[in-house]
């Protein structure tokens, strides 16, 4: 199948009022990706290079999301699907190949399904090939009307007779047209129907009356055609897409202990022999290497995780973790954090915009912010880098081999040189030289018999 002669028209001008949202319907996300991007990706997989997007409500926001990969036309008035495609007519004048028409709110359509639809259309030299599906409850869908097994019309719900409403083969809203036929037939559409709109489905009857071939391609899984009109359908689509993603990961060598309680977004990449425990959420552009143990109850967003890491009960945002690290439980890594190889980040540790050097340990109950920590540093329990003076953030530098005693405050800007030692309970406000002991605390004083005297 040649891609240079293929064109797709994506209908995304609807108001989407049932979503009850300020956000344009096609920008609502499924597995972390706006639904319009799922549709565009399926078109890419079907090798369709030319894409024409019909926009109306929220056009500016949608254009910003899709970028320059599509041509855009506008449907200023919402007068039906036929009217929407009519807006693309000037761009279709020279189309000699197939024109695919899809809806921007059908994110579950697969690229391979669209490719098979186009292939059947081209082989049969059809004027129109309609993507259809068999469903138990066809209410609300256009029905595929046949005579002698051949499609003769598509009847919308409000225009259908009682007999036609019993038909369970439905129109999914995806079509493959002959380009020349589509350009010529669009001018013949009328709004003589119950809705007073220009139906794209009327082109089927026009083709039949002209003696042209009209065929169908029936979906094996009708769920592919699910259109998203409300939050309930959005959640249904999310569940279906999640299942696809997790099944592919498992077939590619990732162990998922409980797929019903594991959530992985579409852009996430995971290496072989990594194990995901229940309650794991992997989001954004996250990349996870091989032989990792992730979870339970862990959220990782747009982060790069190396190989052979153990991460449990932890939140990681826009950070990088190299190989052979132990993170958590109950750690919080904020954006800009870099964890070098062989590091331990323990329980109730928060790291923010800091680099922790190779082989260093931050075992528990510690805050490290705006800091550069060298190799083989040990940071004791209860340590705080005091990086904010009320107006500005300042940097703390802890060099290789340093030891920070428990319950220490490092008031930035400050540098702890190589192999320096900070005594427990110190508040350090000045640089500590190499191989030196930094101690800053009041001298202990014992008052003999103080308790006895207090009682007396």
N, C-alpha and C positions, 0 to 999 in steps of 0.2 A: 504494500500500500504506500503510495507516494504522499508525502506530507505537504509538499509545497503547494498543491492544488486543493487543499482542504481548508475550509473556513468554518468557524464556530461563532454562533450568536448566543450570547448569555443574557438572559432576561433577569434584570435586577433592579427594576424601577418601582416595585410595589411599596406601599406604605408600611406594610407589616404591622398593622394596628393591633393584631391579637397578641403580639409579643409584649405590648404595654411597656415600651421602652423608648428612651430618647435616642438610643443607638440604632442606626439602620439595621434591618433584620439580617442582611447578609454578612454583617460584621460581628454577629454573635459567634462565640467560639465553640468549637467542638474539638476535644483533645488539644486545646491550647492554640488552635489555628482558626481564624475566621472562616466561616463556611464557604464564602466566595473563593477563598484560596484553595480549599479542598476541590472545588469544581474546576478551577484553573489547572490544578495539578493533574486531575484526571484527564483533562484535555491534552496536557503535555504528554502524558503517558500514552495517549492515543495518537501521538505524533501530529497533532493539529497545531500549526505554528501561528496561523492568523486567527486572532480572536477579537470579536467586536462586542463590546459590553454596552447594554442598554440601561441607562441610569435615569432615575427620577428623584425620589425622596433621598435625602442625604448624599447626593451625588459627590459633593466635594470630599466628604470623609471616605467614601468608597474609593474614589480616584486616588487619594493619598495612600490608601492601603495597597492597591494593586499596582501602583507605579506605572511605568511606561510600557509594560509588556502587552498592553491591549489598546485597541482603538475604542474611542468612547463616542456614543451618540446619546441624545437625551429624549425621553418621553415626557413632555411637559404636562400633558393631560393623561390621566389613567383611563384609557378607553379600550382596554382589553389586550390580550396577547398578540392578536393579529395587528393591532395598531402599534404595539411595541416593535414588532419585527419590521413593520412598514417604515419605521424611522431609519432602519439600516439600508433601505433600498438603494440610495445613491452609492453606497459602498459595495453593493453586491452586483452592480451592473455588469461587471466583466467576469463574474464568477462562472466558470465553465464546469467546475467540479462540484462535489457534494458540499452542501451547507448543513451543518449540524446545528440544531436549536436545542438549547438546554436551559434549565432554570437555575438561577444563582442560589436557590435555597434547597438544592438537592445534593448535599455534601457526601452522601454515601455511594454515589455512582462511582464505579470502578473504571479506570482507564481501559482495562481489557474488554469490559462490556461495551464501551463506546467504540473501540476498535472493531469488535465483532459486528456491531450494528452497521458500521460504515462498510465493512467488507461484504456483508450480505446485500447491502444496498447497491454497491457497485457491481457485484456479480450478477444480480438480477436486473440491472439497468432499470431500477424503479424510479418513478416520479417522486414517491414518498415512501419511506419506511418508518413505521411508528414503533417506538419502544413500548411494549405493553406488559401487563402482569396480571396473573390470576390471584384474586384476593377473596377472602371469606365475606368481608363486609365492604361492598363497593360504594357505600353511601358517600356522596360528595364528589366522587370522581366522574370524569367523562367515560361513557361506556363505548366499547368497541362493537359497532353494529356490523354483522356479517350476513351475507346472502350466498348460499352455496359454498360456505367456507371462506369467501373473499370479503375483505373489508370494503364496506360501501359508505360508512359514515362514522363519525364520533359524535355522540350525543351528550351534551352537558346535562348535569343533574336536573337543573330547573327546566330544561326543554324536553327531557325524556318522557316517553309514555310509561304507563305502569308496567307494560311488558318489557320495555327496554331497561327499566330500573332493576329487573331481575338478573340482568347480565352481570357476570362476575369478572369478565376480562375488562381491565380498565386502562385508560390512557395515562401514561406516567408523566406526560408533558415534555418528553424528549423525542425529537424527530430528526430524520436525515432526509433532506430534500435535494432533488436535482436543482442546481443553481439556476439555470435558465427557466425552469418551470416556476420556481419560487418568485423570481423577479417579475415574471409576467402575471402570475396569479394573485399577487398581493393587491394589485389594483382592482381586483374583482370582488374583494371582500365587502360585505355590508354589515350593518348593525341590526338587521331584522331578526331579533331574538328576544327572549325574556329579560335579558340583562341590558339590552341596548348597547352591546359592545361588539367590537370586531374580534371574532374568534379565529384564532389560528387553525383550529380544528376544522373549520369550514373548507380549508384547502383540500381536505381528503375527498369531500363530495365533488369539488370542482375537478379534481384529477380523475375521479371515477367517471363523471359525465363526459369528460374529454377522451375517454377510452384509454387512459394511461394506467400503468401498473402501480398498485398500492399494496404494500406488504407490511407484515409485522415482524418484530423480533421480540420473542417472549422471554422475559427475565426468568432465570432459574430461581432466584431469591427476590421476592417482591419487595423486601425491605430496602433494597438498593434504591428504590424510587421514592423513599420517604421524603416528603417535602416538609420543611420546618415552618410552621405557622404560629406556634406558641411555645411556652417554656416546657410544657409536658413533652412535646415532640422533640424539643432540643435535648432533654434528658434521655429520651429513648434513643436518639441518634448517638449520643455520647456513649451509651452502654454498648451499642452495636460496634461502634468504632473502637472502643476500648478492647472488646473481645478480639477484633481483627489484629490489633497491635500486639496484644499479649500472646495470641496464638502464634504469630509470626516469630516473636522473640523466643518462645519456647522451642519452636521448630529449628531456630538458628542456634540453639545451645544454651539458652538462659533458663535457669530453674526458677519458677515462680510458685512459691509454697501454696498460696491461696489466691488464685486469679480474681475471685469475687471481691477481694479486699486489697487489691493492688492497682495503682493508677499510673499509667505511663502515657505522656503526651506524644503527639505525632512526630516531633522533631528529635526525640531522644534516641541516642545510640548506646547499645550495651554490648560488651564483649562476652565471649563464650565462658561458660563455667562460673559466671556470676550468679549469685543466689539473691532473690528478692523475697524478703519476709513480709507478712501482712502489715497493712498500714503504711506501705511505702508509696510516696507521691514523687514522681520524677517529672519535672516540668521544663518548658522552654528549650533552649539549645544545649541541654545537658548531654555530656559524653561520659560514659562509664566504661572503664577497661575490663579486663578479664579477671577471673578468680577473686572477685570482691564479694563481701557479705554486706548487704544493704538492708537495714531495718532490724527489728520492727519499728513502726511509727517514726518514719524518717521522711523529711521533705527536702528535696534537692532541686534548686531552680537555676537554670542557665549556668551550670558549673562544669568544670572538667575534672574528672576523677580518674586517677591512674589505675594501675593493676595491684591486685592483692591487698586491697584495703578493707578494713572492717569499720562500718559506720552504723551506729545504732542509736535510736531515739534522739535524733539530731536534726537541726535545721541548718541548711547550707545555702547561701544566696550568692550567686555571681562570684564564686571563688574557685581556686585551683588547688587540688590535692594531688601530690605526686604519689609514687608507689610506696607500698609497705607501711601504711599509716594506720593508726587506731584512733578513731574519732568517737567520742561519746562514752557512755550514754549522757544524754541531756546537754549536749554542747550546742553552741550557736555561733556559726561562722557567717559574718556579715560581708557585704560586697567589698571587693578589693583584697580579700585575704588570700595569701599564698602559703601553702603548707608543703615544705620540702620533704624529701624521702625519709622514711623511717621515723616520723614524728608521732608522739602521743599527745592527743588533746583529750583530756578526761572529762569527768562529770561536772556540770555546772560551770563550764568555761565559756567565756564569750571572747571572740577574736574579731576585731574590726579593722579593716584596711591595714593589715600588718603582714609581714613575712616572718615565718617561723622556720629557722634553718634546719638543715639535715641532722637527724638524730636528737633533736631537742625534745624536752618534755614539759608540758603544762598540765599537770595531772588533775587539778580540781580547784573549784571555787575561785576563779581568777578572771580578771578583765585585762585584756591586752588590746589597746587601741592606738593607731598611728605609730606603730613601732616596727623596728627592724631587729629581729632576734637572730643571732648567729647560730653556729653549729654547736651541738652537744651542750646546750644551755639547760639548766634545770630551774624552773620557776616554781617556787613553793606555794602551798595552799594559801589563799586569801590575798594574793598579790594584786595590786592595782597600778596600772600606768595612768597617772593623773594627767591626761592629755589636753584638758580644756580649762582655760583660765577665766572663763566667763565671757570672753570675747573672741579668742582665737584658739585653734587646735595646734598643738606642738608635738614634736616627734621625740620618742624615746629610742635610744640605740643601746642594745645589749649585745656585746661582742662574744666571740667564740669562747666556750668553756666557762662562762660566768655561772655563778650560783646565787640565786635570789632566795633568801630565807623567807619563811612563811610570814604572812601578814605584813608585807612590806608595801610602802607607797613610793612609787618612783615619780617624782614631780617633774614633768617635762617643761622645757627641753632639758634633757639630761643624757649623759653617755656613761655606760658601765663598760669599762675596758676589758680586754681579754683576761680570763681566769680570775677576775675580781670576785669578791665574796661579799654579799650583803647580809648583815646580821638580821635575824628574825625580828619583826616588830619595828623596823627602821622606817623613817620617812626621809628619803634621799632627795635633796634639792640641789646638790652639786655633783659634778662628774667624779667618778671613782677610778683611780689609776689602775693600770694593769697589776695583777697579782696582789692587790691590796684588799683590806677589809674595810667596808663602809658600814659605819654604825651610827645611828642618829636616834637615840631614845634617852629619856630621863634615867638617871642613875637610880637603881633600886634602893629603897630604904625600908628596913624592917623595924616596926615599933613593937618592942617586946611587951607582952602581956596586955596588948591593946584590947583584945576581945574580952578578957576577964574584967578589965577595968570598966569596959562599956556595960557589961552585965551588972556589975556592982553599982 
